[in-house]
Amino acid sequence: MYNVYFSFSCSPFENTLDQRFLFLSESHEEVIAALLYFVKEKKSFALVCGDVGTGKTMIVHHLLGGLPASVKPILIPYPDVEYIEILRYIARVLKINPKGKGVLDLADEVRAALTKASLDGEQVVLIIDEAHLLSTGSLEHIRLLSNIETTESKLLQILLIGQNELSHRLRGAGMRQLRQRINVNRFLSPMSPSETIQYIDHRLGVAVSGFDRCFESACKKTIYKMTGGVPRSINRLCDTALLICMSEKRAKVTGRVLKKAHDALQSDVMLAPKESEAGRSFRDKRISVEKLKPAFASGALVLLLALGFLGYRGSLGENLKARIYGPRPPEAVNALTKPLPPVPEVKSEEISKPAGAKEKSDSSIMPGLAAPQTPGPSQERPEVVPKEGEPAGNVDVNVMKIETAHPSAEGPGPNQAPFEESQAKGLVPNENGETAQVQGGDTGREIPAKGGNPNEKAQNLEPGGKGLRPSDAFTITIKRGDTLSGIAVRWFPEDPASGQKSILSANPQIDDKNRIMEGQILRIPKAGETD
C-alpha cells in the first residue's frame, strides 16, 4: 500500500520465505555452517532451537536450496500428528504404498528402501520443522528410526528444528537416550543492534531503497529497543511505521511514528469501540454475582445446619411429631405396650382415716394408688376444687383429682376393666371396682370419692398436698412442656436429683432423659424405690 508512496519495487517487510530477503547474521551463519557439516559427515541427529521469529524456517529453506544433488531431503513442516502418519509420509516419499499397513510393516519397508537408496548413492535426510509440537511418544519412535544403519554409516539422518521448549524437554530424564544421540546442537539467537539496522537496510535494498531514505537516524536505537533484534518483530514494526508515516504524509519515519506503531502492535483493542459505562457496570455486576454464588451457597448451608441443631436442642422435632401424630406419637404408643414393673397394692393402713375410725386391712381406694393423708409440716393443704357456679369456701364436691394408676402386671381384677380399654374410654376404677368418667385435667383425673358421699370434701392430689404422697407409686401422663427434671421437682421436692434417678429406673422405656413425649405414661415410684 505504501510501496508507491516510498517508490518501493516490492514490499520489503513481508514475513515470507523469499530467499532474497535472507540476511545472515553471525548466529545465522554459524547455524547454517553446522547444518552443512551435519549433512556432509552423515551424522545421526542434529538439533536447532531458537525463539519465536528468529528465522528458523528461513534457514531450513536456505539449507534445502544448498544441499548437494545426492542428498534427498524429506521435510515435515507440521508434525503435530501421530507417529504412524509421519511414518506413512516418509513411506510415500520413498515411493512405498502405505495403505493397509501397520507400523511394523511400514518400518520394515522403509528400512529396505533406505538400504536400496544407500546402495544407489543417495543420502536421505529427515527434516522436522516445529519439532517442539512432537509428542514424547513420537520423539521416541523417531529416535528408533535413527537405528537404521549399516556398518559404515547411518541410512537416515534426522534434523529437529523447533522453539526453545524442545531443548528444555530433551533435558528431561526420559529423553536422555535421544539427547545422547544428538551430534550437532545449535541455538539461533536474535541479532545485535548493528545487525538489526543492517537487516532493515538489506530488505529495503531489495526493494530499491535504503534505511537512511526511509528512517531518521535517531530511530536506530529505538527500533532495537522495541524489537530486541528478532527479525519477525522488526518486520512488523517497520511495516506499521511506514504505513503510519504515509498516512501522516511524512517523508521519513520518526521516533514519534515508531512509538505510535509500537503502541498499535501492543494494543489489540486499539481499533475496537470503547465499552459503554452501562455495559461495563452490567459486566462488573454479573462477575461479582458469579463470584458471590459460592459464598451464598455456603452461607445457606451453614444456616440450615444451625437451624437443624437448634431445632434438635429445642425439641422442635418432638413438637412437630406431636402435631403430625396427635397427642400420642408412635413412640408414646409403643411405650404403652411395654410392660411396666408391677405396682404393689396400697394397703388400707396407708390411707388417712378420720379419728376413731375402725381400720380396714383389705380396703384401698384404687389398686396401685395411695390414699390421701393428712399433710405434714412440709406439705401444703389441698386445694379444694369448687363446682362451677359455687363460691369458693363453700364447696360440696364428690370428686377428687388423681392420676390413674397403671394396672398391675397380674392383670385386671374381676370387676376391673382392662386398663387400656378403660383409659381409651376415659374411665378409671374406684375402690368398689366401679368405673367413673374421667373429667380430664393436666395433673390428674376425677373419680367419685370413697363411698360416693356427696357431702365429702374433694381432696387435691397435687404434689405436696393432702392426699397422694411421694412415697406412693402411681403413673402420670406427660403433658406439653413437661420435662423430666420438672417432674422430679414436682413429686420429689426434697431431693429432685434422686427423684429423677428413681423415675428413670422405674421407666426403662426412656432412652433419653432429655426427650420425653407428650402423652407418654410415666411411672412415679415410691420414695427411695429403685428397680
PyMOL commands that set and color helices and strands:
alter all, ss='L'
color gray80, all
select helices_A, chain A and resi 3-6+19-21+26-40+56-65+83-93+103-119+131-133+136-145+164-170+173-179+193-206+211-214+219-227+231-247+255-266+277-313+316-325+330-337+348-350+419-425+450-452+484-491+496-506
alter helices_A, ss='H'
color red, helices_A
select strands_A, chain A and resi 45-50+71-76+123-128+156-162+182-188+399-402+427-429+435-437+445-448+474-477+521-524
alter strands_A, ss='S'
color yellow, strands_A
deselect
rebuild
show_as cartoon
